[in-house]
Amino acid sequence: MKEVPLNMFLAHIHTDLMLFSCSCAKLLLQYGASVNYLSEEEADTPLHIAARHGLEKHVRLLLRHGAAVNKKNKEEQTPLNAACSQPHGSDHMDLYYKVCKELIENNADIHTKDRDQQHPLHLACKNASSKVVEMLLELGSNVNVMSYSGSTAMQYILQNVAYKLEHRPENVVRALLNYGAVRIWPGALIKVLTYCCSSPRTIEALMNTYDRVRATEDWEDAVPHEIQQQQADNEHSLAPTGQI
């Protein structure tokens, strides 16, 4: 029987889930669809595509039918790498956590690296997926391992704080610090202020790792005026009546 490219259908699920329900996928598998069929361009398996789009039920179904959990595509990503690397809104954080948990419970390698030597931990930090980060750390991911660019997980999250405020990036920073992430060199704190000035809680989490830090005149200049004004307005609005 000729192989049916199941991933050709899966690739379109994210645009309209009704086009290809989980029950339809199950039916195709029963009639000979190849669970490990590779796409031509990226060498993605159906599991790569389902994981990337946060399709928990499809991931579970594919794994039950023998999907290769650690198969790599042309970017040397496994399905776990693909799930961790996919940007998603804060309202989908639990969904991607469940997908990653399902993959890991089916023996996905948490130490696998893609073409850029990025581990799942790096990719989850880039997307501020705090629950995934905590799970990976609990299972033994190396908190200080570097990617090909020389960046650690901490650097990945700090570089993306401003774009992930709804994800509460400070939770990722705290988790990394709790598992032994190397502290930011004090001389680099001004750069951190520039990256993270829109998230005071992230800065607070970093500052709490030092007994004392000597501030410089450059610190205030590192924070844009509009951010300073916004924080001042927030403090003003939260002040008790009669104390403004």
C-alpha positions as a Python dict, from the first residue, in 0.01 Angstrom:
ca = {
    (1, 'M'): (0, 0, 0),
    (2, 'K'): (128, 342, -92),
    (3, 'E'): (219, 561, 205),
    (4, 'V'): (-29, 839, 280),
    (5, 'P'): (150, 1163, 377),
    (6, 'L'): (-32, 1223, 705),
    (7, 'N'): (180, 1529, 779),
    (8, 'M'): (46, 1698, 464),
    (9, 'F'): (-290, 1717, 642),
    (10, 'L'): (-146, 1793, 983),
    (11, 'A'): (39, 2095, 845),
    (12, 'H'): (-295, 2267, 785),
    (13, 'I'): (-457, 2192, 1120),
    (14, 'H'): (-357, 2521, 1279),
    (15, 'T'): (-557, 2718, 1021),
    (16, 'D'): (-876, 2518, 1065),
    (17, 'L'): (-887, 2236, 1318),
    (18, 'M'): (-1216, 2110, 1175),
    (19, 'L'): (-1038, 2018, 852),
    (20, 'F'): (-862, 1730, 1018),
    (21, 'S'): (-990, 1619, 1359),
    (22, 'C'): (-817, 1372, 1583),
    (23, 'S'): (-1075, 1107, 1493),
    (24, 'C'): (-999, 1165, 1125),
    (25, 'A'): (-627, 1126, 1192),
    (26, 'K'): (-701, 800, 1373),
    (27, 'L'): (-899, 674, 1076),
    (28, 'L'): (-618, 754, 833),
    (29, 'L'): (-368, 574, 1055),
    (30, 'Q'): (-592, 269, 1063),
    (31, 'Y'): (-599, 269, 684),
    (32, 'G'): (-226, 283, 637),
    (33, 'A'): (-110, 641, 681),
    (34, 'S'): (259, 644, 767),
    (35, 'V'): (310, 771, 1121),
    (36, 'N'): (673, 862, 1047),
    (37, 'Y'): (635, 998, 693),
    (38, 'L'): (886, 1279, 628),
    (39, 'S'): (786, 1606, 463),
    (40, 'E'): (993, 1695, 158),
    (41, 'E'): (1111, 2043, 257),
    (42, 'E'): (1185, 2016, 630),
    (43, 'A'): (1186, 1638, 686),
    (44, 'D'): (921, 1689, 953),
    (45, 'T'): (726, 1389, 1078),
    (46, 'P'): (358, 1422, 1171),
    (47, 'L'): (471, 1429, 1534),
    (48, 'H'): (693, 1733, 1465),
    (49, 'I'): (396, 1917, 1316),
    (50, 'A'): (148, 1819, 1587),
    (51, 'A'): (394, 1915, 1862),
    (52, 'R'): (479, 2246, 1695),
    (53, 'H'): (113, 2346, 1683),
    (54, 'G'): (34, 2235, 2037),
    (55, 'L'): (-204, 1955, 1934),
    (56, 'E'): (-201, 1746, 2249),
    (57, 'K'): (-456, 1485, 2140),
    (58, 'H'): (-284, 1435, 1806),
    (59, 'V'): (54, 1400, 1980),
    (60, 'R'): (-88, 1131, 2209),
    (61, 'L'): (-249, 950, 1916),
    (62, 'L'): (69, 952, 1708),
    (63, 'L'): (278, 825, 1997),
    (64, 'R'): (31, 542, 2054),
    (65, 'H'): (79, 442, 1692),
    (66, 'G'): (456, 426, 1717),
    (67, 'A'): (570, 776, 1617),
    (68, 'A'): (946, 821, 1653),
    (69, 'V'): (972, 1056, 1950),
    (70, 'N'): (1337, 1151, 1892),
    (71, 'K'): (1341, 1172, 1511),
    (72, 'K'): (1524, 1483, 1387),
    (73, 'N'): (1427, 1703, 1093),
    (74, 'K'): (1658, 1905, 867),
    (75, 'E'): (1711, 2163, 1142),
    (76, 'E'): (1805, 1871, 1370),
    (77, 'Q'): (1499, 1938, 1580),
    (78, 'T'): (1313, 1660, 1755),
    (79, 'P'): (939, 1702, 1821),
    (80, 'L'): (1030, 1826, 2171),
    (81, 'N'): (1260, 2091, 2022),
    (82, 'A'): (981, 2187, 1783),
    (83, 'A'): (728, 2229, 2064),
    (84, 'C'): (966, 2431, 2280),
    (85, 'S'): (1068, 2658, 1993),
    (86, 'Q'): (717, 2753, 1880),
    (87, 'P'): (610, 3105, 1987),
    (88, 'H'): (269, 3104, 2154),
    (89, 'G'): (46, 3335, 2352),
    (90, 'S'): (24, 3324, 2730),
    (91, 'D'): (-319, 3162, 2695),
    (92, 'H'): (-156, 2858, 2531),
    (93, 'M'): (121, 2802, 2787),
    (94, 'D'): (-60, 2513, 2957),
    (95, 'L'): (-130, 2351, 2621),
    (96, 'Y'): (237, 2348, 2521),
    (97, 'Y'): (333, 2227, 2867),
    (98, 'K'): (101, 1928, 2825),
    (99, 'V'): (246, 1852, 2481),
    (100, 'C'): (603, 1863, 2614),
    (101, 'K'): (507, 1653, 2915),
    (102, 'E'): (348, 1391, 2690),
    (103, 'L'): (661, 1375, 2474),
    (104, 'I'): (892, 1347, 2774),
    (105, 'E'): (680, 1076, 2934),
    (106, 'N'): (728, 885, 2609),
    (107, 'N'): (1109, 907, 2632),
    (108, 'A'): (1179, 1232, 2448),
    (109, 'D'): (1542, 1330, 2504),
    (110, 'I'): (1556, 1654, 2705),
    (111, 'H'): (1927, 1697, 2622),
    (112, 'T'): (1891, 1687, 2244),
    (113, 'K'): (2038, 1975, 2041),
    (114, 'D'): (1931, 2132, 1713),
    (115, 'R'): (2159, 2261, 1438),
    (116, 'D'): (2241, 2571, 1644),
    (117, 'Q'): (2322, 2361, 1952),
    (118, 'Q'): (2005, 2483, 2120),
    (119, 'H'): (1862, 2252, 2384),
    (120, 'P'): (1490, 2238, 2468),
    (121, 'L'): (1571, 2451, 2774),
    (122, 'H'): (1714, 2731, 2557),
    (123, 'L'): (1408, 2728, 2334),
    (124, 'A'): (1158, 2719, 2620),
    (125, 'C'): (1335, 3015, 2782),
    (126, 'K'): (1323, 3207, 2456),
    (127, 'N'): (945, 3170, 2465),
    (128, 'A'): (918, 3231, 2842),
    (129, 'S'): (740, 2898, 2890),
    (130, 'S'): (787, 2886, 3266),
    (131, 'K'): (613, 2553, 3333),
    (132, 'V'): (813, 2381, 3059),
    (133, 'V'): (1134, 2540, 3190),
    (134, 'E'): (1064, 2420, 3544),
    (135, 'M'): (985, 2068, 3421),
    (136, 'L'): (1307, 2049, 3218),
    (137, 'L'): (1512, 2173, 3512),
    (138, 'E'): (1350, 1925, 3751),
    (139, 'L'): (1441, 1644, 3510),
    (140, 'G'): (1806, 1746, 3495),
    (141, 'S'): (1853, 1989, 3207),
    (142, 'N'): (2188, 2168, 3229),
    (143, 'V'): (2098, 2520, 3340),
    (144, 'N'): (2427, 2672, 3220),
    (145, 'V'): (2483, 2486, 2893),
    (146, 'M'): (2561, 2715, 2598),
    (147, 'S'): (2421, 2717, 2246),
    (148, 'Y'): (2638, 2760, 1936),
    (149, 'S'): (2618, 3139, 1981),
    (150, 'G'): (2755, 3108, 2335),
    (151, 'S'): (2424, 3196, 2500),
    (152, 'T'): (2288, 3028, 2812),
    (153, 'A'): (1923, 2978, 2901),
    (154, 'M'): (1940, 3289, 3120),
    (155, 'Q'): (2058, 3499, 2828),
    (156, 'Y'): (1778, 3364, 2610),
    (157, 'I'): (1508, 3474, 2853),
    (158, 'L'): (1665, 3813, 2931),
    (159, 'Q'): (1690, 3897, 2561),
    (160, 'N'): (1318, 3828, 2520),
    (161, 'V'): (1169, 3972, 2840),
    (162, 'A'): (1029, 4282, 2668),
    (163, 'Y'): (837, 4067, 2418),
    (164, 'K'): (697, 3819, 2671),
    (165, 'L'): (557, 4033, 2952),
    (166, 'E'): (222, 3850, 2951),
    (167, 'H'): (410, 3523, 3010),
    (168, 'R'): (556, 3658, 3339),
    (169, 'P'): (922, 3610, 3242),
    (170, 'E'): (1033, 3670, 3602),
    (171, 'N'): (911, 3317, 3681),
    (172, 'V'): (1157, 3175, 3428),
    (173, 'V'): (1441, 3385, 3570),
    (174, 'R'): (1364, 3271, 3925),
    (175, 'A'): (1351, 2905, 3818),
    (176, 'L'): (1689, 2930, 3645),
    (177, 'L'): (1846, 3098, 3948),
    (178, 'N'): (1698, 2836, 4181),
    (179, 'Y'): (1866, 2564, 3977),
    (180, 'G'): (2207, 2726, 3979),
    (181, 'A'): (2218, 2959, 3681),
    (182, 'V'): (2534, 3169, 3681),
    (183, 'R'): (2461, 3519, 3806),
    (184, 'I'): (2485, 3811, 3569),
    (185, 'W'): (2823, 3983, 3594),
    (186, 'P'): (2761, 4314, 3779),
    (187, 'G'): (2928, 4507, 3499),
    (188, 'A'): (2662, 4378, 3260),
    (189, 'L'): (2366, 4485, 3473),
    (190, 'I'): (2324, 4808, 3280),
    (191, 'K'): (2268, 4601, 2966),
    (192, 'V'): (2014, 4391, 3156),
    (193, 'L'): (1833, 4710, 3259),
    (194, 'T'): (1806, 4805, 2894),
    (195, 'Y'): (1661, 4465, 2799),
    (196, 'C'): (1436, 4419, 3102),
    (197, 'C'): (1331, 4769, 3213),
    (198, 'S'): (969, 4694, 3123),
    (199, 'S'): (964, 4406, 3374),
    (200, 'P'): (1063, 4535, 3721),
    (201, 'R'): (995, 4191, 3874),
    (202, 'T'): (1258, 4037, 3648),
    (203, 'I'): (1513, 4299, 3753),
    (204, 'E'): (1420, 4243, 4117),
    (205, 'A'): (1476, 3867, 4084),
    (206, 'L'): (1824, 3930, 3943),
    (207, 'M'): (1917, 4197, 4198),
    (208, 'N'): (1818, 3969, 4486),
    (209, 'T'): (2111, 3742, 4401),
    (210, 'Y'): (2361, 4008, 4515),
    (211, 'D'): (2440, 4119, 4870),
    (212, 'R'): (2502, 4468, 4740),
    (213, 'V'): (2522, 4636, 4402),
    (214, 'R'): (2677, 4972, 4331),
    (215, 'A'): (2451, 5179, 4109),
    (216, 'T'): (2597, 5427, 3862),
    (217, 'E'): (2464, 5738, 3692),
    (218, 'D'): (2434, 5538, 3372),
    (219, 'W'): (2161, 5318, 3521),
    (220, 'E'): (1890, 5580, 3496),
    (221, 'D'): (1991, 5658, 3139),
    (222, 'A'): (1951, 5288, 3052),
    (223, 'V'): (1579, 5301, 3127),
    (224, 'P'): (1374, 5491, 2865),
    (225, 'H'): (1186, 5791, 3003),
    (226, 'E'): (847, 5649, 2906),
    (227, 'I'): (917, 5336, 3111),
    (228, 'Q'): (1023, 5545, 3411),
    (229, 'Q'): (704, 5749, 3380),
    (230, 'Q'): (492, 5437, 3348),
    (231, 'Q'): (639, 5289, 3666),
    (232, 'A'): (589, 5617, 3850),
    (233, 'D'): (225, 5626, 3738),
    (234, 'N'): (174, 5267, 3853),
    (235, 'E'): (316, 5344, 4197),
    (236, 'H'): (95, 5654, 4217),
    (237, 'S'): (-220, 5460, 4128),
    (238, 'L'): (-144, 5190, 4388),
    (239, 'A'): (-72, 5429, 4674),
    (240, 'P'): (-334, 5422, 4956),
    (241, 'T'): (-571, 5718, 4980),
    (242, 'G'): (-417, 6003, 5175),
    (243, 'Q'): (-58, 5889, 5107),
    (244, 'I'): (-17, 6036, 4759),
}
